[in-house]
Amino acid sequence: MKDTAKKKNGNRGELYTPVMARILDVADMTSDVKLIKVERPKDFSYSPGQFLMASVWGAGEVPISITSTDGVHKEIELCIRKVGLVTSALHNLKRGDLLGIRGPLGNRFPIETALAKDILFVAGGIGLAPLRSLVNFVLARKSDFGRVAIIYGSRNPSEVLFKDDLRNWAEKGMDITVTIDRKAEGWKQHVGLVTEFLGKQNIPIKEGYSFICGPHIMIKNVMRDLTLMGMPTAHIITTLEAHMKCGVGKCGHCYMDGKYICTDGPVFGYTALKKSGAFKT
Amino acid sequence: MKGDLVLSKAHLSYWLRQLRKEADLIAPLRSMAGDIVFSSVENIHDIVADCPANLPSPKEFLFPQMDEMYRFSPKGVERPAKNQKRVIFGIRSCDMSAVGLMDTFYGGRYEDDFYVERRKNTFFISIACNRPDPSCFCIGLGTGPFLKEGFDIQLTDLGDRYMVQVGSTKGRQIIKGFDHIFRRPKKADYDDQYEANLSCQSKFEKRITLENVRQKILAGEVPDSFWEGVASRCFQCGGCVYQCPVCTCFNVVDWKETAEKGVRMRTWDACMFKGFTKMAGNVWPAEKVATRTKRWYSHKLLHWPEQSGKFGCVGCGRCGVTCPGKIDMATVATRLEKKD
């Protein structure tokens, strides 16, 4: 009995052994971001917000959020920016290669709390990747929710990710605000930081829910501003990143204020973060 | 055999020699450099049974400093077998308590199979301390000098004999078949054990109550400036972490032996090291030394009790022996306890 429970919630005997999965497609999204589509192993079911450890033998392992949505996408999709040793090795992989994956890991977005409510997504840069999983989840059940909007900020036009998805979301009735940090030639959409656009969507701030992901500083400022605008902290949810070696609460690298970002998170509510002292504003 | 037993010291080497036939025997041995460390025993008579309390803990036998996790090559991936049976003799009460904490940490919802496999095959014969070091403070934590539970076999030195307490199924397994060398204790044996425990308790130089410290931190009486003061004396050497029998953090590295094959191994890591939390994009949650020292202490003093009801410290005092900046647990806790 105990063993079954353990298998359900935790490891399957070998905690750190990656499953080798076939890469079905690799696409360039920007000059340093690739979208890797991996064949989904049979028992791999996941929820928006979860991540996996992507493993390349000889290079190492890194935590990568799952940007696809179970039930919407057939494959597991990983949006990876080349920033270091392992992500460079991941970028060298080609269609047909095997990629080690370990997961799904971590908790998920508590989307059931936002049922029938209006939802505001705020994403910065590659922070769109984990939110995309939830956006597609919500849009697939749009009648269960109220109005849905996203503010998505990029540094410049060439770094805007998931352009097809953005178009698709607009067609499904999502209110889309795409903004870049500074004016650029040929850019006809918004300019400015995401915080400047809070409250300009058709989402009533006091009753709505927000899901946020982006650079640390952006998350901090968005959470602070939404609170000042009257959104209850219980309605503000974010997902964090951290240096991780194991993804299962053992290596200690992601440990922060008594929580392991890998197992207690990566999704955290602002209420809990405030209590723990992180993101002091 | 049930209940307590008595073993004559004359019979100890016989017992250990028999146990060694089926298992690797680990015990305190004098190294070539003259210090005493836990090592694999070749000659039973080399064992230093009455060694000082503060020799390095045997944590590396459950959680090796460098541990091969996988060997990879174009042929595939292998996991080295880790099922060697071991008997660790001479572990102190504090370290035995630390093993209990490691069991909690590496078990749970996500069971670390590398640790659990080793642990399953490791049997402990612990020694109730009779010679605490001036740096020891287990007495204030209940993790020593002798244990009431959480051991396999506990020996108490009664001069010419040991009181033998059996605390687990594993303990029963390693005395099975040795009825002829153990006898039932008499009143005099219990009296001597009581004496030994009492005399040991009187030898402690440090009396620290970590609960008082925890309450002060929880009450918000310890400002960040205190941790900055601690940090100003930190050499970031990681000695406290490496010596700590409770510290479990690790790094994982892939080591290529040739272009195609190599080893994925884990090594001890220390949260006192600067790059420990550094992320891609130069996000660095614990870049400041003060953040790191505070984090280490908070983990042991606040979060361990919160998560498991026990402190993440067993009072072994080794950080006090190793720390060149004198910002070890005992010193910091004493300062905080006295702080108004």
Interface residues (C-beta under 8 A of the other chain):
Chain A: K6 N9 G10 N11 G13 E14 L15 Y16 T17 W57 G58 A59 G60 E61 R81 V83 G84 T87 P215 H216 E241 A242 H243 K245 C246 V248 G249 K250 C251 G252 H253 C254 Y255 M256 D257 G258 T263
Chain B: M69 Y70 F72 V77 R79 F105 Y106 R109 Y110 E111 D112 D113 F114 T248 C249 F250 N251 V252 V253 D254 K256 E260 G262 R264 R266 D269 C271 F276 T277 K278 M279 A280 G281 V283 P285 R295 S298 H299 L302 H303 E306 Q307
